Amino acid sequence: MATAGLIALLLAGLAQSKTVTTLILPWSRTLGAPRIRASKSAGLFIWHTGSTVTILTAGNTTATHVYNGTVFITEGELTGLTHTALGPQDKVSEPEAFAVAFNFVTGRQTKSVTFRLIRGTQLALTVTRDRLPVAKFYCGQQATPEGPEPVTFNLKQ
C-alpha cells in the first residue's frame, strides 16, 4: 500500500471518532513490561524494552471485544514483526516498513504484536475497541493509565 493510502487509512479511522485530538506523550512513559495476569488484567497495553515494542490486548470476561489498531513510525521503520495467541479471526500485517496493522478478537486471553524500532522520531497509535475509540490504555511497567487515544509518542523523550 502506498504511503498516501496509509495516511488516508489513518485519517479515515480518526474521522470516525467525534474528536480528533491527538494525545502526545514522551516515549519514556512506555518503558518496561507491566505485570499482566491472563484472565485478570483487561485493556490495551503498550511498552518497550530497548528498541522492542509490544502492544497487547487482554480480556477478563467471556465476552469478546474486537481491537483494531494501526501503528505508524515517523522517520524510521519497524522490523522483526511477531505476534502471539492469534486465533482464526485475528490478523496482523505490515503494509509498509513503517506501519503495522492488527485486528484482535480478545476474550479471556491476551494477544499481542511485537516489533523492533529502527530510528524514528514519533510512534502514532490508533486503536478502536468494538468500533469505538479506546478511552484508556496502559503504558509501561507501572501500567500507567493514559487516554484517550489516538496517541503519538515522542521517541526522543
N, C-alpha and C positions, 0 to 999 in steps of 0.2 A: 504494500500500500504506500502510495506517495506521501511525502511529508504533509502536503496540503490536505490530503484525505484524512490523515491522523488528526490534524488540527481541527478539521471540520467535525470529526467524530467527537473530539473532546468538547468543542463548543456546543454541539448538539446535546450532549449529556448535561452540560452546565445549563443550557437553556430550559431543560425540563424542570429545574428547580426554580422556585419563585425568587430566590435571592442568589446572586452570582458572586457574592463577596468571597474572596479567597483569603483564608487564614494563612499568614506567613509565620513560620516557626523556625528557630535555629535547629540544625541537624543534631546538635549535641543532645537535644531532648530525647532522641531515639536510641541513645547509647545503652547497650546491654540487653540481654534477653530476659523477659519477665518470667515469673513462675506461673505457668498455665496448667491447670488441672483439667484433664479431659472430663467432660460432662459436669464440671463445676463452674468453670470460667465461661463467660459469654461475651461476644462482641468482636470488634475488629482491632487487631494489634499490629503495630509496626515497630521494628527495632533493627539495629545494626550492630555488628561486631566487626571492627576494622572496616573493610570495604564490602562485606557481605551483608545484604539487606534481606529481611524476612517480613512478609506480610501474611498474617494468619487470621482466619476466621474461626470462632469457637462457638459452640452451642451448648445449652444446658437443659433443653427440653426435647420432647419427642417431636414437637412442631418444627418444621423445616423453614429456613429462611434462605432466600437467594441473594447472594452478594455478587454484584457485577462491578469490576473495577478496571481502571487504567492507570498506568504509571508512565510518566514521561520524564526523561532526563534532558536537561538543557546543557549544551556544550560538552557532552560526554556520551558514554554508551554503557550498555549492560552486557554481561557475558555470564556463562555458566548457569543458565536458567534451569532450575529444578523445581519439582512440586511434590507434595505428599498427600496421601489418602484421597486421591481423586476417584470419584465414582463415575458411572456411565453418563450422568448429566453434567459433569464438571468439565471445564475447558480452560486451558492456559495456552496463550500464543505470544509470539514475539514478532509482531508485524514489521518492525524496524529494529535496528541495532540500539535505538534509544527509547524503545517502548515495550511495555508488557501489558497484555490484557488478560483478565481472568473472570471466570464465572464459576462460583462455588455454591452448591446446594448443601447447606450446613444444618444438621440436626444436633444430636448428642455427640458430636465429634469435632475434631479440628481438621482444618485443611489449610495448606499454606503454599506460597510460592517464594522461592529464594533465588537471588541473583547477586552477582558482583558488580559494583560500580567501577567504571574506568573513567577517571576525571569527572567533570560535571560541575556546574555551578548551582543548579536547582533540581529538586525532585518534586514533580507535581503528582498528586494522588487524588483521584476522583473515584468514589465508591457509592453505589446505591445498595440498599437492603430492601428487598421486596419492592423495587422500583421507586423508592423514596430516598432522598439524600440521607446519608448516615449522620445522625445528630451528634454522636460522640464516638471517639475512638481512643485507643490507649497506646501510649508511647513509652518505649524503653524499659529498662529493668524495673523501674518503680510502677510501671503500667499507669503512668500519669494520664488522667482523663483530659482530653482535648476535644475541641469541636466548635462548631460544626465543620464538616468538610464541604467543599474541596479545600485542600491544603497544599501549600507549597513550602517545602523545606529548603532553607538556605544552606547548601552543603559546605559553605565556607565558614559557618558559625558553629 
